[in-house]
């Protein structure tokens, strides 16, 4: 079994501020350490379920967050960005049996995580077919487009609640719950244990019916916090400006 794993940072159990996600901040090394441990937990769960090979995409910010020297054998790490359109799942293809997502966060405009956003902090919301689109929705759809089913997600409770029906065999692990600026977080040890157990359970399912059928068409609506940001994308083929903030 060959597994693809995409890891973000804002949905890691202990992280509650933008500063912790920024390389120049004193708390960033502690954040990368917990991100690495939660990725390692998912890898351990995958190996326990029979995985033989794992490709991890470091999908936050600079793409250099995961401590590569802590990774075990049979794990490869995709670092930094090539500007490929698959972005946070770059490297995925039909040779993978399943996709796992670690440390993901609620969509722009959703409560439940102070760090909620979609792709950048510019949009007030992004909707795909009238659904609030998280990065998890976008990139798990991208995995499905490549023929790979998504079976596991860890992150904040809001994202897990919003996403549980997106994929037929999705198992989720909620590692924190947000309220405005605050969050209640699992202990790092509890988060690591739960991720390991749940990722193993997810991959021990019969994966033959885990792949979703994507919609026949996509209607995308993006509302920007700053009205000027809607100007450039309004020129993209198939896009039009709905109002001063929205395309």
Buried (B, 14 or more C-beta within 10 A) or exposed (E): BBBBBBBBBBBBBBBBBEEBBBEEBEBBEBBBBBBBBBBBBBBBBBBBBEBEBBBBBBBBBEBBBBBEEEBEEEBEBBEEBEEEEBBBBBBBBEEBBBBBBBBBBBBBBBEBBBBBBBBEEBBBBBBBEEEBBBBBBBBBBBBBEBEBBBBBBBBBBBBBBBBEEBBBBBBBBBBBBBEEEEBEBBEBEEBBBBBBBBBBBBBBBEBEEBBBEEEEEEEBBBBBEEEEBBEEBEEEEEBEBEEEBBB
